[in-house]
């Protein structure tokens, strides 16, 4: 039950944040929050960093995303390690949220924009942060297991 609650909270938080951006920020406009971070409104028709944008139909991206979700879910239910299981749950939350966004809109709404002088990172959203944190948790878990003496 706790896993389901965490999953729902993360997905709802991401979808609400995207809805707020769509409703209150004009497309391609930027609102500076700090000197290195803006809130913007971008439509990402591709995958990470806009790769494959305009090359692959959204329905193909949805199908591939769902296949990945089923695989990650399979790994999660077979996991006996709490940190790995929780990392996979967080990845699932982000993946499902972006898939819902793509099903509803045909694209994913990205809105967090980090930059410094001539350096900039492509816009992203909370779901992308979830996926990144989940991957980091799994990598840390692997490093802990490698360093742990038998």
C-alpha positions in Angstrom: 0.0 0.0 0.0 2.8 2.4 0.8 4.4 1.8 -2.6 1.1 2.6 -4.3 0.7 5.8 -2.3 4.3 6.9 -3.2 3.7 6.1 -6.8 0.4 8.0 -6.9 1.8 11.1 -5.1 4.8 11.3 -7.5 2.7 10.9 -10.6 0.1 13.4 -9.5 2.7 15.9 -8.5 4.3 15.7 -11.9 1.1 15.9 -13.8 -0.2 18.8 -11.7 3.1 20.7 -12.2 2.8 20.2 -16.0 -0.8 21.4 -15.9 0.1 24.5 -14.0 2.8 25.3 -16.6 0.5 24.8 -19.5 -2.2 26.9 -18.0 -0.1 29.8 -16.7 3.1 30.1 -18.8 3.1 30.9 -22.5 4.8 28.4 -24.8 8.5 29.2 -25.1 8.5 31.9 -22.5 10.9 31.9 -19.6 10.4 33.1 -16.0 13.6 33.5 -14.1 13.6 31.9 -10.6 17.3 32.2 -9.8 20.2 33.4 -11.9 20.7 29.8 -13.2 17.2 28.4 -13.3 14.1 29.4 -15.2 10.6 28.0 -15.5 9.6 27.7 -19.1 7.0 25.9 -21.2 8.4 23.5 -23.8 6.7 20.7 -25.8 9.1 17.8 -26.1 8.0 15.6 -29.1 11.0 13.3 -28.7 12.6 11.4 -25.9 15.3 12.7 -23.6 16.7 16.0 -24.7 14.2 16.0 -27.6 16.1 13.2 -29.4 14.0 11.6 -32.2 11.7 14.6 -32.2 9.7 14.6 -35.4 11.3 11.4 -36.5 9.3 8.8 -34.5 5.5 9.0 -34.2 4.2 9.6 -30.6 2.4 6.3 -30.6 5.6 4.4 -31.2 7.2 6.3 -28.3 4.2 5.3 -26.1 4.5 1.7 -27.0 8.3 1.6 -26.4 7.7 3.4 -23.1 5.1 0.9 -22.0 7.4 -2.0 -22.9 10.1 -0.4 -20.7 7.6 0.1 -17.9 6.6 -3.5 -18.0 10.2 -4.6 -17.9 11.0 -2.3 -14.9 7.9 -3.5 -13.1 9.0 -7.1 -13.6 12.4 -6.2 -12.2 10.8 -4.4 -9.2 8.5 -7.3 -8.2 11.4 -9.7 -8.4 13.7 -7.5 -6.4 14.7 -8.6 -2.9 16.7 -5.4 -2.2 14.8 -2.5 -0.7 17.0 0.3 -2.2 16.8 -1.3 -5.7 13.0 -1.8 -5.4 12.5 1.8 -4.3 14.7 3.1 -7.1 12.7 1.1 -9.6 9.4 2.4 -8.1 10.6 6.0 -8.5 11.7 5.3 -12.1 8.3 3.8 -12.8 6.6 6.9 -11.4 8.5 9.1 -13.8 8.1 6.9 -16.8 4.3 6.4 -16.3 3.8 10.2 -15.8 5.6 11.0 -19.0 3.7 8.3 -20.8 0.4 9.7 -19.5 1.5 13.2 -20.7 2.4 11.9 -24.1 -0.9 10.0 -24.5 -2.9 13.0 -23.5 -1.0 15.7 -25.4 1.1 13.9 -28.1 4.2 15.4 -26.4 5.8 15.8 -22.9 5.7 19.1 -21.2 9.2 20.2 -20.0 9.5 23.3 -17.8 12.7 23.3 -15.6 15.5 25.1 -17.4 19.0 25.2 -15.9 21.8 27.4 -17.4 24.9 29.2 -16.5 26.6 31.7 -18.9 27.1 29.8 -22.2 26.2 26.4 -20.7 22.6 25.2 -20.7 20.8 22.0 -20.0 17.8 21.0 -22.0 14.5 21.6 -20.2 13.1 18.8 -18.1 10.3 18.0 -15.7 9.7 16.3 -12.3 9.2 12.9 -14.0 12.7 13.2 -15.5 14.1 14.0 -12.0 12.3 10.9 -10.6 13.9 8.7 -13.3 17.4 10.2 -12.6 17.1 9.8 -8.8 15.9 6.2 -9.3 18.8 5.4 -11.5 21.2 7.0 -9.0 19.7 4.9 -6.2 20.3 1.7 -8.2 23.8 2.7 -9.1 24.6 3.5 -5.5 23.1 0.2 -4.4 25.4 -1.6 -6.9 28.4 0.2 -5.6 27.5 -0.6 -2.0 27.2 -4.3 -3.0 30.5 -4.2 -4.9 32.4 -2.7 -1.9 30.7 -4.9 0.7 33.1 -7.7 1.7 31.6 -11.2 1.5 
